[in-house]
Amino acid sequence: MTKQIRQLDRVVIRFAGDSGDGMQLTGDRFTSETAQLGNDISTLPNFPAEIRAPAGTLPGVSSFQVHFADYDILTPGDAPNVLVAMNPAALKANLADLPRGADIIVNTDEFTKRNLAKVGYQASPLDDDSLAGYVVHPVALTSMTVGALAAYQVSKKDAERSKNMFALGLLSWMYSRPFESTLRFLERKFAARPELVAANVAAFKAGWNFGETTEDFAVRYEVKPAKMKPGTYRNITGNAALSLGLVAAGVRSGLPVFLGAYPITPASDILHELSKHKRFGVLTVQAEDEIAAVGAALGASYGGSLGVTTTSGPGVALKSETISLAVALELPLVIVDVQRAGPSTGMPTKTEQADLNMALYGRHGEAPVAVIAPRSPSDCFFAALEAARIALTYRTPVILLSDNYVANGSEPWLLPDVESLPDLRVEFATKPNGDDGTTFLPYLRDPETLARPWAIPGTAGLEHRIGGLEKADKTGDISYDPANHDFMVRTRAARIETIPVPDIEVEDPDGDARVLVLGWGSTYGPIGAACRGVRQRGLSIAQAHLRHLAPMPANLGEVLRSYDKVVIPEMNLGQLAHVIRARYLVDAISYNQVRGLPFTAAELETTLEEVLKNV
């Protein structure tokens, strides 16, 4: 059968099913295949917090969305062009996100009375007119998979579990994806059970062949490679990129990297990834709790390593006292906060940007630290390097604010030239620095950076006190002198405020915009896509994005005051907007959502158009 081939410039696909249906694996494999073709990619995994949520229920739905195109894209897409629904719950949970005319591939085997009743369907939507506005493809995924594996030495349960590979094979055929890497992946994943390798490969090929032979799919699609800067690319998640950034920081500084971590969603993948890199001098310790983890990391820094601790919002709250100790000791420490929806346990697998206030102010006393935030998955690599640079150069804790959207999303990453990465080497104190040539002054500061000497314990002649009690200037002796305390507090603050960071850059193609959209962290993609849409309508708008949140760029005030209106979209209730209003006296317009999901470009575009109407 000859099938029509149609060229597309972009596609958004969402795989959805129970948390045990393998949707994350299916989406990840489709993404890897797509990366090999050279398309630009952005992904959005979305899954329950429970290890195994109740099967067939709305809270148990797990989904993976992938957006790929033949041009530069910034988000995982607002609305899927294709939904693969493995059961009624997956259909009902995702139907509202689909535009009219979207393709829906449904696993008809799961549309039983029992499963329909679980999600409130009185009758099957496949049998009435409720899906009339969509192109529905009913496919008996489960039974066809079981039938395809009848000759294989696997149980019926294992055969049914392979239905995600059938779906992957079908979608790979529909969008002309290569599949050799998936077959190699299956061989590695099930190497200990050859019968499962054979079964999953057979299920994949059965899905591919079904697409090739069925009359229901009369069209096959192609998306040409995107035009990208020449070089070697790999698809990477934010957590993986951040991990490699920390490895690179260790290599470029010549220091061992010590990670003290307690498992917590969504930061645990950093612990998993770093544990693979012992050959680069990385030591990972899974501590008994968050407090022990940060204490071990700070102790490692005291001993001459690059100390790192990873966590999410609840863990930062527990670590706050030790972070304050690091401020007093003036030692380098990188704290990675992969933000999630709170408060308390909140929604562990959903995204939010609500830890900014805690990062800036969440410690007792005057305890300033540097704060930076990556804007995309691949940017996590460079943000980690920058966090290490600031921590090592200025002897300070640095909080790196990632979030669940960035951490678990993925995109192509152009591998950098290692020699182009910053030189992070440090000089440890090796001899006394007092005027008499015999005294070591642990708080005698570098006049340029205001950093104190970093003396490794055991270095002869450099013995000195550490601890949380206030230190006397230069000598480091315990001091209760009011004037000294005032001086030390102001000096620690000045050490952060005077860190030189790059000026903020403004994207204003027409040069005549009167409205500026200011963002930070993972809102970069949705804001950028929304601004593109506004400009395509013939309107002028400017965009700027903050990486450094403490200290802020020196030119930020001048930039803000050069626009009539400033809009700040955030996945919180306006935390950056409050800081901007207080510091720069700019009446910023705050646009907020806290739904556990990233902004869509469309909603931001509508908001920005309303602001532009009133300028």
N, C-alpha and C positions, 0 to 999 in steps of 0.2 A: 504494500500500500504506500503510495507516494503522498507524503504529508507536506503541507504548505509551511514554509519557513518565513517568519515575520521578524523584522528587526525592531528592537526596542532600545530606548536610551536609558531607561531605569526600570527597576522592578522592586517591589516590597513584598516579601513572603513572610507569613507567620505560621509556624508549626505549633499546634496546641493539642494538649491531651492531658491525661492524668500525670501526676508527678512520677509515676513508675513506667510511663510509656516511652521514655527515652527521647523526649523532645529536645532537651539540651544537647545531647549527643548528636541527634539528627541535624539540628541547626548548626552545630559546630562543624560537622563534616561538610555540610553544604557550603558553609562559609569558606572552609579550607579549599574546597574545589573551585569556588568562585575566585579566591585570591590567586590561584594558579593561572587563571585566565587573564589576570591583570586588570580586573574591574576595581573601581574604588568601592569600598565596603564600609558599612557601619552597622553594628548589631545591638540588639537589646534583649538580653535574657530576662525573663520574668517568671519567678517560681515561688512556691510557698515556702514558709520558714520550717514547716514540719518535715522531718526526715521522710515520712510517707503520709501525706495528707489523705483524708478519707476518699477512697476511690469513687469516681463518678460524681463528685460534688463540685459545686462552684468554687469553694475555697481550695480544692485540691488541684485546680487547673494550673498547669505549667506551660509556658510558651517561650518561643525563641523567634525573634523577628530579625530578619536580615534585609538590608537595603543595599542593592548594588547597581552600579551605573557606569556609563562610558564617559563620565565627567566627574569633577571634584564634587563630592557630597559632604554634608556636615552633620547629618542626623540619621538615625535608623528609619526615618520615614514617619509621617503622621498617620497614614492609613494603609493597611495592606491591600495590595492588588490581588493577592491569593491567600486564602486561609485553608490550611489543612487541619480539619477537625476530627480528632480520633474518637470522639464520643459526644453525646448531647451537651454535656457540661462545657466542653471546649467550644462548641458552637454558640451556646447561649452567652458565655462569658465574653466572647470576642465579637459577636455579631454587630454590636453598636458601633464598633470602630471601622467597619467596612463601608466603603463608598458603594453607591449603587452601581451595578455592573461588574462588581468584583467576582472572581472565581472562588467557589467554595468546593473543596474536595472533602467529602465526608465518608467516614468509615461506617457503612450501613449496618455492619454486624453488631455494632454497639447500640443501635437505636432500638433497644428493647423496651417493653413497657416499664420494667423496673428502673432502668437507667433514665428514661424520660421522666418518670415520676419523681426521681431524686432531685431534679432541677426545676420541677414545677410545670413541665409540659403535660397538658391534658391529652394531646394528640401529637403525633410525630410531625414536626415542621416540614419533613420531606414529603408529606402526603397532603398538605394544604397549600394555600397561596401565600403563606407568610414569607417565603423566600423567592417570590416572583420577581423581585428586582435584582436578583443575582443570577449568575451562571453556575448552577449546581451540578457537580459531577459525583453521582453516587457510586462508590467503589467498595466492594466487600473486602476491605483490606485484610481483616483477620482471617477469614475463611480462605481467601486466595493464597495467603501466605502459608497457612497450614497445608493446603493442597499442594503447593509448590514444593513443600518439604516432606511430603509423604514418604519419599524413598530414602530419607536421611535418618540416621540413628540419633534422633533427638526426641524428647518428650513433647507431648502436645503443648504443655505449658511453655517450654523453651521455643517451640515453633510459633506460638502466639506472640511471644515477646519480640520476635523478629519482624513484626509488622512495621516497625519504624524503618527498618532497612528497605522494605518494599516501598514505603512512601518516599524514602530518600531516592531510591532508584527511579521512581516515576517522575519526581520533580527534577532529578538530574537529567533525565531524558527531555522533559518539557523545555528546559532552559539550556540545553546543550552544554552541560557541565562535564568536564573530564571525571573519570571515576577510578583511575589507577591508584591514586593515593588513598582512597577509601578502602580499596581491597587490601592494600598493604597495611593500613591501620587495623583492619579486622584481623589480619594474620598476627599482628603484634598483640592486640588486645586479648585474643582468645588463644594465645600460643599454647597454653597448658591444656586446652581442650580442642583438639583438631576438629571434632564433630561440630562444635559451635562455629568454628571458622567456616566450614563448608556450608552450614545452614544459613548463616548470615550473608555470605557471598551469594548463595543461591536465591535468597529472598531479595537481595538488591537487584540481581539480574532479572528476576521475575518481574519486579516493578518496572525496570527499564523496558523489558520486552512487552509488558502490558501497554505501556505508552506507545510503543512502536506499532502495535497491532490493533488496538481498540479503535473503534470509530468515534468514541466519545471525545477523544482528543485529536482533533483534525489539524491543529496548528502546533508547530514547534517554534520556540522563540530563541533569538540570539541577542546578546548584549555585547557589543564590541569592547575591547580593552580601553581603559581610560588613558588619557595622555598624562603621564607622570614624569617627574624629574628622573633622568637615567640613574640607575643604581640597583642595588640588591634590596628587595623588599621581603618582609615576612608579615603575616597577619599576627597581631599581638593584642592581648588584653591589657587593661590598665594595670592590674596587679602584677602581671608578668613583666611589663615594661618598668614598673617601679622597682621590682626586684632586681632586674638587670642594671638599672641605674645605680642601685646601692652597691652591686658588685663592681661596677665601673668606678664608683667613688673610692672603693677600697684599693683597686688597682692603681688609679691615678694619684692617690694619696700615699700609697706604699704602706698603708695601715691594715691590720686585720679588721674585718667587719664582724661585730658581735651583735646578734639579734636576740633580745630577750622578749618572748612573746607568750601570750596565753591565747588559745584558740577562741576566736570570736568572729561571727559573720558580720561583715563580708571581707574581713582582713586576713583570714586564715590562709588563703592561697599564697600570700607573701611568705609566710613561714614555710609552706610546702616547697615553694620554688627555691628559696634561699638555701634550704637544706640540701639541695642538689649540687651546690657549688663550693664544696669544701676545698677543691683544688685551687680556688682563688683566694684562700685564706678566710673563708666565711665560716663562722661558728654559730650554730643556732641552738638555743635552749628553750624548750617548752617548759615554762615555769608553772608552779602550782596555782598561781593567781596573777592578776594584773599588777598588783603592788610588787610582788617578787620579780616580775618580768622587768619592770622599769628600774627597780633597784639594781638588778644584775647588769642592765645596760649602762646605768650610770657608773657602776663600779668598773665596768670594762673601759669606759672612757677615762676614768681616773687612772687606770692601768696602762693607757696608751693606745687603746683601740678606738675605732669609730663605733660608738655605742648607738644602737637603734632599738626602738621598741615599736610594735605595731598593734593597733587596736581599732575599736570604733568608739562612738560617743560614751557608752557606759564605762568603758575602760579608761577613757581620758579622765572622767570624774574620779575614778579610784587612783589614778596616777598623779593627780594634781599636787599632792604634797611633795612627792619626789621630784617633780618638775620644778617646784619652788626651790628645793634643795639644790638642783642643778643650776638654777639662777644664782643662788648664793655662792656656790662653789665656783661658778664661772667656768664650767666645763662643757665641751661639745656634746650634744645629745640630739638625735633625730627622732621625733615622735610622729609616727604616721597614723593619722585618724581617717579611716575609711568610713565616712559618715553614712548613717542609716536613719530611717524614720524613728523618732522618739516621741515622747520621753520614755524613760525606763526601758523595758524590753522593746516596747513600741512594735514596729514592723521590721524585723531584722533583715529581710531580703528586699526591702523597698528603699528607694533613694530619698535623700533630703539634704539640704545645705544648712542645717540648723545648729551647727556647732561653732559657727564663726565667733559669736560672743564668748563662748567658753574658751576658744583658742586665744582670743585677744585678752580676756580679762579673768578667766576662770581659775585664779589662784589667790591665796591669801597674801595680803601685803602688796607692795609695789613690786611686781615680779614680771617685768616685760620680757617677751620672747619674740623671735622672728616668726612670721607666719607666711606661707606661700601655698598656692593652690594650682594644680595642673588643670588644663582646659580640655584635654582629650586623652584617650587611652595611650597613644604613642607619646604624648607630651609628659606622661608620668615618668618616663626615663629621664628627661632633662630636668624635670622638677626635682627628682631625687638627687641628681647631681648638684643642683643649685642649693638644695637644703643642706647637703653635706659641705659644700663650699662655705656657706655662711656659718655653719656650726663650727667647722674647723678653724676658719680664719678669725672669727670673732669670739670664740670660746663661749658659745651660747646654746641653749636649747632652741630647736627650730621645730615648729609644728607644721607638718605637711597635710593639708586638708584635701584628700581625695573624697570620692563618694561612690556609692554602689553603682550608679549609672556609668561612671568612668571606669571603675575597677573591673566590672564584669563585661562591659562592652568591648568591642574589638574594632580594629581598623588596620590598614596597611601601614607599616613602619619602615621608612628608609634607613637601613643600617648605616650608622655614622662611621666616619673614619676615626679610629681610636685615637690617633695622634692629634686630631682636631679637638678632642675633649679637653676641658680645662685641667691645668696642672694644679693638683690639690695637695702637693707635698707640704708638710709642716716641719718646723724646727722645734725640737724639744729643748728645754733648758738643760744644759750640761755642766754649768759651772755657776758659782755665786755671782750675783749681779749687783751687790751693794758697793758703795763707794770705797769701802775698806778692802774689797777684794776677797773677803772671807765670809760675808753675810749673804744669805739668800733672801730676797724680798719677793714673796710669792704674789703680791699684788702691786708690784711695780709695773706699770702698764706701757704697752707700745703706744707712743703718742699718736700714731695714725689710726690704729684700729681700736684703741682702748682695751685691747685684750691683754690678759695677764699671762705670765709664762706658764707653760705646760710642762710640769716636771714629773717624770715617771717615778713612781715609788721605788725606793731602793737606790736611787742615784746618790752617790756619796756627796755629802755636804749640802744637799738640797732638801733636807728634812723640813717639813712645815705642817701646820695644823690644817685640818679640814673639819667640816661639820656645819651645822645650820646656824650656829650663833654668829652674830654680826662680826665682821672682820675689820680690823684697823687698816686704814690705807697703807699700802706698801708692805708693812710687816706681816699682815695676816693674823696678828694677835687678836684674841677675843676683846671686843670693845663695846662699852655701853655709853661712850661719849656722844652727847646729842649732836654736836657739830660733825663728828665723823660719820654718824649714821646718816645725817642729811646729805653729806658729800657722797657717800657710797650709793645711796638710793638714786641720787641724781646722775651719778656716773654710770651706773648700770642702765638707767634709762637712756642716757646719751649714747651708750655703746650700741643700742639697738637703733635709735632714731638716726644716727649718722652713718649707718651701713649704706654704702652707695648701691642703688639698684637702678636698672635701666629706666629711662623715661617711658611713660605710657605712650603707645602709638595709636593714632586715630585713623580709622578707615573712613574716608569721606571722598569718594571718587569725584563728585561734582565740585567739591570745595565750597559749596554754598549752603550746606545743611544748617538748620536752626535747631534741630533736635538731636541729642546725643543719647545713644543707648549704652549704658555702662553695665558690664557684668563681671562675674568672677567665677572661677571653677568651671564646672561642667555645663553651665548655661551658654558657653561659647557657641556650640553648634546650633542649637535652636535660635539663638539671637542672630547669628550670622545668616542662617537660612531665611529668617523672617525679614532681615534687612535686604537681602537679595530680592525677595518677593516684592517689598515696598518699592525698591528702585526699578524693578521691571514694570511697575505701574506708572513710572515717570515721576516719582516723588524722590526728594533728596533726604537722606538720613545718614547720620554718622554712627560708627560703632567703635567702642574702645573696651578693652578687657584687661582686668587686673590679674596679674600673677602674684605680685608681692602685696600682701595685705598689711604687713607690719615689718619694716616701715613701708609706707606708700611712696610711689614715685614722686620726685621733687616737683615735677611739672603738673601734677594732677590738678591742683587748685586752679592754675591758669587755664588748663583745658576745660574744666567744668564751667568756669565763668565765661568762656567764649561762646557758649550756646544758650539759647533762650530757655530751653527746657532739657532736663536730664531725666531719663527713664531708667530705673534699675529693676530688672526682673530677677527674682530670687525664689528658690524653693525653700523659703522660710517666711516669717512674717515681717520682713524688712530689716534684717540685721545690718547689712552693709549700708542701706539707705540711712539708718539712724546714725551710723558713724560718719557718713558723708555730710549729713546735715549739721552735725555737731562740730565737725572739724573745719568744714569749708563754708558753712553758712549758705549752702545751696539748697533750695527748696526742691529736692529731688522727688520725682513721682515714683512711688513704690508700686510694683506689680508683683503679686505674690501668689503662690499656690503651695499647698502641702498635702498632696494626694498620694505621695509615695511613687510618683511617676515623673519623668522629665517633662518639661514644656513641649508642646507641639509648636512647630513653626507657624501653623495657621492661626492659633490663638494669639500668639505674640504679634503676628502681622496685623490682625484685626485691631488689637490694642494700640499698636503704633500708628495705624492710620487714624484712629480716633484722636490721638494726641496731636498729630500733624494738622488735623482739621481745625484745631483750636489754637494754633500758634499765631 
